[in-house]
Structures are given as C-alpha cells and as structure tokens.
Amino acid sequence: MWGSGRAAGALLGALPGAALQRRLSSGGPPWRLLFFGTDQFAVESLRALTCSRSSGAGLVRSVEVVTLPGDVPVRRFARQNRLTVHSWPPELARGRFDVGVVVSFGCLLQESLIQQFPQ
C-alpha cells in the first residue's frame, strides 16, 4: 500500500502481514483506493478494505479493482460486491486514485503507474 500518516497504518492493522511503503504527502483520508490482486489470498485483504469503506470510519471513500483477465477470485468478489473492475494493464487517468494497494497480484507494476498515486 502507498499511504501517508497514522491513518494508513491504522488501516493496515486490519491486514495481517501487510507491508507499508510511505511517501510523504499532505493528503489524507478518506482515500480513493485502487486494489491490485488476483487470488483468494488477495480477496481477504480486499474484503477488509471493502468493510472499512462500509463501516463509516472515514478512511476509505471508494475501492476499485485491477485484476488479471479470466475468472479469478478477486474479479468474482469485486463483481459480487459491485466494485468497478479494470483489466490488466489498466488505462487510468492521473489523479483519479489516492492510494494503490497490491496484494498477491502476480505482475510487476511499472514506475509510471506507481507514480500516479500521490499518497
């Protein structure tokens, strides 16, 4: 996850084993998240983020998903939960998302994609 401040760490507290890379920024929650994942392991993290959005805690404004083509667990979960799904590689407008979360995705993200996230 790319994030900033104590709230990012608090959000990750719900995700066991998650690693955090921080970039300093003045922005803060609620965040517009873009989640990258594929398998059942990633679904559990996506579920926690989706619950955080629904809880009203104010950390997550929206969650959209990038996954590989085909019938993969993250795509199924996203569709069942009415999340917007983008196929890999995504074509994204700069500034549309605040934070990127990558869990068991299976592809390397290019630096140009990573740099699109201000947090």
PASEBA-1860 file (N, C-alpha, C; in nm, 3 decimals):
! residues 119
1> MWGSGRAA> 0.085/-0.117/0.000/0.000/0.000/0.000/0.088/0.122/0.000 ~ 0.050/0.222/-0.069/0.118/0.351/-0.062/0.026/0.439/0.018 ~ 0.079/0.498/0.120/-0.006/0.582/0.202/0.075/0.678/0.285 ~ 0.005/0.760/0.358/0.069/0.864/0.436/0.001/0.877/0.571 ~ 0.079/0.895/0.675/0.022/0.929/0.804/-0.020/0.809/0.887 ~ -0.067/0.838/1.007/-0.105/0.734/1.102/-0.227/0.656/1.054 ~ -0.318/0.720/0.982/-0.439/0.651/0.939/-0.406/0.535/0.846 ~ -0.303/0.549/0.763/-0.265/0.439/0.674/-0.223/0.320/0.756
9> GALLGALP> -0.144/0.342/0.860/-0.102/0.233/0.947/-0.219/0.171/1.020 ~ -0.316/0.253/1.059/-0.434/0.201/1.128/-0.513/0.111/1.035 ~ -0.526/0.150/0.910/-0.598/0.068/0.813/-0.526/-0.064/0.794 ~ -0.395/-0.061/0.786/-0.319/-0.183/0.765/-0.320/-0.272/0.887 ~ -0.352/-0.218/1.003/-0.359/-0.301/1.122/-0.459/-0.414/1.105 ~ -0.557/-0.396/1.019/-0.657/-0.499/0.995/-0.608/-0.604/0.896 ~ -0.494/-0.582/0.833/-0.444/-0.672/0.731/-0.316/-0.739/0.780 ~ -0.323/-0.861/0.832/-0.205/-0.927/0.886/-0.098/-0.945/0.780
17> GAALQRRL> 0.026/-0.917/0.816/0.138/-0.940/0.727/0.153/-0.837/0.617 ~ 0.073/-0.732/0.617/0.081/-0.633/0.510/0.203/-0.545/0.529 ~ 0.266/-0.509/0.418/0.383/-0.420/0.422/0.339/-0.281/0.379 ~ 0.401/-0.179/0.433/0.364/-0.042/0.405/0.483/0.034/0.351 ~ 0.464/0.099/0.239/0.565/0.189/0.186/0.501/0.327/0.187 ~ 0.566/0.424/0.249/0.507/0.556/0.264/0.578/0.659/0.178 ~ 0.501/0.748/0.124/0.551/0.868/0.059/0.488/0.984/0.133 ~ 0.566/1.081/0.173/0.512/1.194/0.248/0.425/1.280/0.159
25> SSGGPPWR> 0.310/1.316/0.210/0.215/1.398/0.137/0.124/1.466/0.238 ~ 0.064/1.575/0.197/-0.027/1.645/0.287/-0.167/1.587/0.280 ~ -0.193/1.499/0.184/-0.325/1.441/0.169/-0.357/1.344/0.280 ~ -0.482/1.314/0.296/-0.523/1.220/0.399/-0.655/1.156/0.363 ~ -0.706/1.075/0.454/-0.831/1.006/0.427/-0.948/1.103/0.422 ~ -1.060/1.064/0.366/-1.085/0.932/0.308/-1.019/0.918/0.171 ~ -0.968/0.798/0.145/-0.892/0.773/0.023/-0.974/0.702/-0.083 ~ -0.938/0.731/-0.208/-0.990/0.658/-0.324/-0.884/0.551/-0.355
33> LLFFGTDQ> -0.918/0.423/-0.330/-0.822/0.313/-0.341/-0.835/0.241/-0.474 ~ -0.720/0.202/-0.529/-0.717/0.111/-0.642/-0.644/-0.014/-0.594 ~ -0.714/-0.125/-0.593/-0.664/-0.251/-0.540/-0.618/-0.340/-0.655 ~ -0.496/-0.394/-0.645/-0.441/-0.486/-0.744/-0.431/-0.624/-0.679 ~ -0.499/-0.724/-0.731/-0.492/-0.858/-0.674/-0.555/-0.960/-0.767 ~ -0.534/-1.087/-0.736/-0.582/-1.193/-0.823/-0.645/-1.310/-0.747 ~ -0.574/-1.365/-0.649/-0.613/-1.493/-0.590/-0.695/-1.479/-0.462 ~ -0.725/-1.592/-0.400/-0.808/-1.593/-0.279/-0.739/-1.521/-0.164
41> FAVESLRA> -0.607/-1.530/-0.155/-0.533/-1.457/-0.053/-0.561/-1.307/-0.065 ~ -0.561/-1.255/-0.188/-0.588/-1.114/-0.212/-0.732/-1.078/-0.178 ~ -0.824/-1.172/-0.199/-0.965/-1.146/-0.169/-0.984/-1.110/-0.022 ~ -0.911/-1.174/0.067/-0.927/-1.145/0.210/-0.889/-1.001/0.243 ~ -0.784/-0.951/0.180/-0.745/-0.810/0.200/-0.847/-0.717/0.138 ~ -0.895/-0.752/0.019/-0.996/-0.670/-0.047/-1.124/-0.667/0.037 ~ -1.159/-0.778/0.096/-1.278/-0.783/0.182/-1.262/-0.685/0.300 ~ -1.144/-0.684/0.362/-1.119/-0.593/0.475/-1.130/-0.447/0.431
49> LTCSRSSG> -1.076/-0.415/0.314/-1.084/-0.278/0.263/-1.228/-0.240/0.231 ~ -1.302/-0.332/0.174/-1.442/-0.307/0.141/-1.524/-0.286/0.268 ~ -1.496/-0.365/0.371/-1.566/-0.348/0.500/-1.530/-0.213/0.563 ~ -1.405/-0.171/0.549/-1.363/-0.042/0.602/-1.440/0.071/0.535 ~ -1.463/0.058/0.405/-1.540/0.160/0.332/-1.682/0.165/0.384 ~ -1.740/0.051/0.411/-1.879/0.042/0.456/-1.897/0.078/0.603 ~ -1.789/0.072/0.681/-1.801/0.092/0.826/-1.826/0.236/0.866 ~ -1.799/0.330/0.777/-1.817/0.470/0.811/-1.702/0.527/0.892
57> AGLVRSVE> -1.589/0.455/0.898/-1.473/0.502/0.974/-1.406/0.622/0.909 ~ -1.438/0.648/0.783/-1.384/0.766/0.717/-1.247/0.749/0.655 ~ -1.194/0.626/0.648/-1.063/0.606/0.588/-1.070/0.581/0.438 ~ -1.175/0.513/0.392/-1.185/0.472/0.253/-1.311/0.531/0.192 ~ -1.294/0.611/0.087/-1.407/0.669/0.015/-1.458/0.572/-0.092 ~ -1.366/0.514/-0.169/-1.405/0.424/-0.277/-1.297/0.321/-0.300 ~ -1.338/0.206/-0.355/-1.246/0.098/-0.390/-1.279/0.052/-0.530 ~ -1.178/0.050/-0.617/-1.189/-0.011/-0.749/-1.079/-0.115/-0.757
65> VVTLPGDV> -1.091/-0.208/-0.852/-1.005/-0.325/-0.858/-0.939/-0.339/-0.994 ~ -0.810/-0.376/-0.993/-0.738/-0.418/-1.114/-0.703/-0.563/-1.094 ~ -0.737/-0.648/-1.190/-0.705/-0.789/-1.181/-0.673/-0.843/-1.320 ~ -0.623/-0.963/-1.323/-0.590/-1.027/-1.450/-0.718/-1.075/-1.517 ~ -0.713/-1.091/-1.650/-0.832/-1.140/-1.721/-0.868/-1.282/-1.676 ~ -0.989/-1.318/-1.698/-1.033/-1.453/-1.665/-1.113/-1.458/-1.537 ~ -1.154/-1.578/-1.503/-1.238/-1.600/-1.386/-1.151/-1.623/-1.263 ~ -1.097/-1.514/-1.207/-1.010/-1.523/-1.091/-1.087/-1.478/-0.966
73> PVRRFARQ> -1.047/-1.524/-0.848/-1.123/-1.494/-0.726/-1.146/-1.345/-0.700 ~ -1.047/-1.260/-0.724/-1.066/-1.116/-0.698/-1.172/-1.058/-0.791 ~ -1.173/-1.098/-0.917/-1.274/-1.049/-1.012/-1.413/-1.093/-0.966 ~ -1.426/-1.218/-0.925/-1.557/-1.267/-0.878/-1.605/-1.189/-0.756 ~ -1.515/-1.170/-0.658/-1.551/-1.095/-0.537/-1.592/-0.952/-0.573 ~ -1.515/-0.888/-0.659/-1.544/-0.749/-0.697/-1.681/-0.739/-0.764 ~ -1.711/-0.829/-0.853/-1.842/-0.826/-0.920/-1.955/-0.852/-0.822 ~ -1.935/-0.949/-0.732/-2.039/-0.980/-0.632/-2.065/-0.861/-0.540
81> NRLTVHSW> -1.965/-0.777/-0.521/-1.977/-0.662/-0.431/-1.990/-0.530/-0.506 ~ -2.020/-0.539/-0.633/-2.046/-0.423/-0.719/-1.932/-0.321/-0.719 ~ -1.809/-0.373/-0.724/-1.691/-0.286/-0.735/-1.655/-0.273/-0.882 ~ -1.606/-0.157/-0.921/-1.560/-0.138/-1.058/-1.434/-0.220/-1.079 ~ -1.429/-0.294/-1.192/-1.316/-0.382/-1.223/-1.246/-0.331/-1.348 ~ -1.113/-0.320/-1.339/-1.028/-0.284/-1.452/-0.941/-0.404/-1.484 ~ -0.927/-0.437/-1.613/-0.838/-0.547/-1.652/-0.696/-0.496/-1.664 ~ -0.602/-0.587/-1.643/-0.459/-0.556/-1.653/-0.416/-0.558/-1.798
89> PPELARGR> -0.335/-0.465/-1.843/-0.288/-0.345/-1.773/-0.394/-0.235/-1.778 ~ -0.410/-0.162/-1.670/-0.516/-0.061/-1.666/-0.478/0.067/-1.740 ~ -0.578/0.133/-1.793/-0.559/0.266/-1.850/-0.630/0.362/-1.755 ~ -0.551/0.433/-1.677/-0.606/0.516/-1.570/-0.574/0.663/-1.592 ~ -0.667/0.747/-1.556/-0.643/0.891/-1.559/-0.565/0.931/-1.434 ~ -0.462/1.009/-1.453/-0.380/1.055/-1.340/-0.468/1.134/-1.242 ~ -0.446/1.110/-1.113/-0.520/1.182/-1.010/-0.654/1.122/-0.973 ~ -0.691/1.012/-1.034/-0.821/0.951/-1.007/-0.822/0.873/-0.874
97> FDVGVVVS> -0.704/0.824/-0.833/-0.693/0.746/-0.710/-0.587/0.806/-0.620 ~ -0.607/0.792/-0.489/-0.511/0.843/-0.391/-0.408/0.739/-0.350 ~ -0.452/0.614/-0.343/-0.369/0.507/-0.287/-0.381/0.382/-0.372 ~ -0.269/0.313/-0.392/-0.269/0.183/-0.457/-0.235/0.075/-0.356 ~ -0.311/-0.033/-0.357/-0.287/-0.146/-0.268/-0.262/-0.268/-0.355 ~ -0.147/-0.334/-0.336/-0.110/-0.451/-0.416/-0.098/-0.572/-0.325 ~ -0.178/-0.674/-0.351/-0.176/-0.797/-0.271/-0.181/-0.917/-0.365 ~ -0.076/-0.996/-0.366/-0.074/-1.121/-0.442/-0.128/-1.101/-0.583
105> FGCLLQES> -0.065/-1.008/-0.655/-0.114/-0.970/-0.787/-0.055/-1.053/-0.899 ~ 0.075/-1.079/-0.897/0.135/-1.163/-1.000/0.197/-1.088/-1.115 ~ 0.191/-0.956/-1.115/0.255/-0.875/-1.219/0.332/-0.762/-1.152 ~ 0.441/-0.721/-1.215/0.517/-0.606/-1.165/0.451/-0.478/-1.213 ~ 0.439/-0.382/-1.125/0.384/-0.252/-1.163/0.498/-0.162/-1.207 ~ 0.481/-0.099/-1.322/0.583/-0.009/-1.372/0.585/0.118/-1.288 ~ 0.701/0.180/-1.282/0.717/0.301/-1.202/0.618/0.409/-1.246 ~ 0.592/0.419/-1.376/0.499/0.521/-1.425/0.359/0.502/-1.366
113> LIQQFPQ> 0.318/0.378/-1.344/0.189/0.351/-1.281/0.194/0.386/-1.133 ~ 0.300/0.346/-1.065/0.315/0.375/-0.922/0.315/0.525/-0.897 ~ 0.378/0.601/-0.984/0.387/0.746/-0.967/0.253/0.817/-0.982 ~ 0.151/0.747/-1.032/0.019/0.809/-1.045/-0.051/0.826/-0.910 ~ -0.001/0.758/-0.807/-0.063/0.765/-0.675/0.008/0.870/-0.591 ~ -0.060/0.977/-0.553/0.005/1.083/-0.477/0.035/1.045/-0.333 ~ -0.032/0.946/-0.279/-0.014/0.908/-0.137/0.088/0.798/-0.123
END
